[in-house]
Amino acid sequence: MDEDLLSIGVFARRSWLSPKALRLYERQGLLLPAAVDGHNGYRWYREEQLGTARLIARLRRLDMPLATVAAIVAAGDPRTRADLIAGYWSAQEHATAMRRELVTHLRRRLLDDPEDLTMYDVHVRDVPEQTVLTEQRHVRVQELQTWIDEATGRLLRAATGHGDGMTGPCFIIYHGEVNEDSDGPVEICLPVTPSGPVTGALRVEPAHREAYTRIIKAQVAYPQILSAFDAVAQWVAAQGLPVSSSPREVYFADFVNAAPTDEVCDIAFPLD
């Protein structure tokens, strides 16, 4: 056996990884031993593997998934590794900010904080009958935005085959709760004037009255948007008005190019 090799015990101590962790990382292909004794299966490592081992140990202290660790280890060059670590941490900070907002929202609801809901002005309007191109899917919250973007693109392309294309604001109907455990379904609707051959699913959205509140782009993000839904639901209940259909988000502005303080969306509840 090469005298420069380190036994698994020595390598574990110097790398700050336990033998159990080393065996796991071997199975995952993250850190392979330099040699394996054919008689007793004992693992041996090289001195130059300590840098990779210590990197893995520190990445795992960030609660980084093994697949992400593997991508960083495989990247090789320092700049790519640094960029991957920065991207991972940015995603973690975003997720933490979302959870913080959700905790704030839940505490206010549990404490019946009126200030959070009175900031929303609720109005009532009449909505005419509309023919809409539609796409519906069961989707969980972590997949929602990607699906909305993709489905909206498909509907916009389909709308070009109908008269003047889109004839009103796109709206998203939540037929069920969407979170980590529930998947809707969610329906995206694009108003059109039907003409020519039908491309995509068409249906008629009945005329109705609806209670709604208007929000800015910064308030559309989850979970901040939940407060707007709660505000309209509470107002409708306080007025004793029956809800006739599922709540929806109505996007009447250019969302992509809007500033964070621009009004872009109505949260609406159809009424009987």
N, C-alpha and C positions, 0 to 999 in steps of 0.2 A: 504493500500500500504506500502511496506517495507520502513522504514525511511532511510535506507542506500542507496536507489536508487537515482540516479541523474536525474533530468528532462532533456529533450532533449535540452533545452536552456542552462542550466548549463553545460551539457556534451559537447555541441558544443563549448562553450567558452573555456573550459579547454582542449579540444582535438585539437583545432585549425581547426576544421571542421565546415562548415556551416550546419544548419538543412537540407538544400537541399541536400548537399553531403551525410549526414547521411541517408537520405531516399533512395538515389541512392545506397549506399553501402548495405543497408538492402535488396533492391530488387535484388542485385547481390549476396546476401548471404555472403558478406564480413564481415559485422559487424551487427549482429542481436541485437535488443533491448533485455534487460533482462526481460522486462515485457511490455505488451500493455494493456492499460485500455480498458475493454470490452465495456464501455459506450461511450467514446468519441474518442477512438483510439489513445490516447496520448501515446508517447513512453518514456520509462524509461531505464536507463543504470546503470551499476555498476562501481564503482571506478576502479576495476581491469581491465576494458575494455579500460581504457585510454591509456595504453601502446600500444595496438593493433591499436587504433584509430590514435595515433600520428605516428606510423609506417606507416600506410596507407597514412596519409597526406604527409609525407616526400617522400615516394615512388612515389606518384603522382606528386610531384614537379620535378621528373626526367622524366616526360612525359611517365611513365611506363604504359602500357596497363593494364586494369582492370584484364584481365585473368592472367597476370604475377604477379600482386599484389596478386591475390587470391592464386596462387601457393605458394608464399612466406609466406603469412599468414597461410596457411594450413600446411606448413612444420613444424611449431612448434619449433623445436630445433634451437638454435642460429647458429650452424655451417652450417646446411643445408640452413638456410635463408641467411647467409653471402655468401655461395657459389652461390646461385641462383642470388643474387644481383650482385656479381662479374661477373657471366656469362652474365647477361643482359647488364652490362655496357661495357664489352668487345665487345659485338655485336654492341653496339651503337658507340663505338670508331672506329670499323672497318667500319661501315656505313658512319661515318663522314669522315674518311680518303678517302673512295671511292668518296664521293661527292666533297671533296677538290681536288682530282686528276681530276675529271670531270670538275670542274670549271677552273682549270689550262689549261686543254686540250681545252675547249671552248674558253677561252680568247686568247690562242695562235692561234687558227684557225681564230677567228674574227679579230685579229690584223695581220694576215698573217705572223706569225713568222716563218722565214725559218729555223732557227736553229733546231726546233723541228723535222722537217722532213728530213733534210739533214744528220742526224745521221744514217739513214737507207740506206744501200746499196741495190739497186734493181738489180736483174739479171733476165735473161730469160733462160728457159730450155725446153726441149721436154719431155713429159710424155707419155709413151706407154699406149695402151689400157689395161684396167684392168677389171676383173670380181670382183664385190664387193658384200659382204653381207651388207645389208643396213637396217636402221631403221629411220623413219622420224616422226616428231611430231611438232605440234604447241605448243610453250612453251615461257613463258615470262622470263625476265632476272633473276628474283629472284628464278625461278625453274630450270634454265638452267643447272647449274653445277651438281645438283643432278640427273637430267635426263641423262646427258652425262655419268656420272659414272655408272648408272644403265644400260643404253643401251649398253655401251661399254662392260660391263660384259656379257650381254646376247649374243652379237655378238661374243665375244671371245669364249664363250662356244659352240656356233653354229659352229664356224670355225674349231673346232676339228674334225668335221665330213667331212672335205674337204681336202683331200690330206695331205699337210704339214701344215695345219692350216693357220694362217695369213702369207701372202707372201709379204707384203709391208706395208709402214706406214699407220696408221689409219688417216683418214681425216674427217673433219666436214665442211659441206657445209651450208652456210647461204643463203637460198632462199628468205629471206625477213629480214627486220630489226627486231632485238630482243631488246626490252627495256620494260619500265613499261607499255607501251600502245600497243606495237606491238609484235606479237608472231611468227614471222618467216614465214614459217616453217623452221626447222633445220633438216638436214640429216646427220647421222653418217655412214661412209663407211669403211669397212674392206676388203682389197684385199685378195682373196683366189684363189686357183686352184680348180675349181668345180670337185667333184668326189663323187660317192655314192649318196644316196638319199638327196634331197635338204632339208636342215633345215634352215628356215629363208628366207627372201626375197633376191633374187639375181638379179643383173642387170649388164649391161656392162657400164663402164665409158669410153667414147671415148678417143682415143689418142688426144693430144692437146699440144700446146705450152702454157707456162704460165710465167707471171712475178711474182717474189716472193722476199721477204726479210726475212732474218733469225733473230729470236729473242731469247733472253735468257728466262729462266723460270720466272724471276722477272718481265719481260715485258708482260707475258701472262695474268696477272690479269686484270680484268675490273676495271676502264676504261682505264688503260695504253695501253692496246692492240689496242685501237682505233687509236692511233697515227700511229701504223704500218700499219693498213688498209688504213689510209689517205695517208701515204707516197707512198704506191704502187699505189693507185688510182690516185694520183697526177702525179706520174712518167708515168703511162700508158697514161694519158691524154696529158701530155707534149710531148710524143713521137708520138701522133696521132694514137695509136693502138686501134682497136676495141676490146671490151671485149665480149667473146662468151658465158660465163656461169657465174654462181654465185661464189662469192669469197669463199675461204675456208681456214681453218687452217689445216696444215699437221704436224702431230706429229711423228717425226722420232726417238725419243729417249725415254728412260725410264723416263717418267715425274715424277713419284712418288718419285724415288730415286735420281733425279737430284738435284744438288745444285742450288741456286738462280742465279748464274752466268753462268750456263751451257746452251749451245744452245740446244733447244728442239723442236722448232716449226718454220715452214715457213708460212707466210701469202701470199697466192697466188691468182692471178686473171687469169683465162684461157683467151687465146687470139685467135682471128680468124686467 
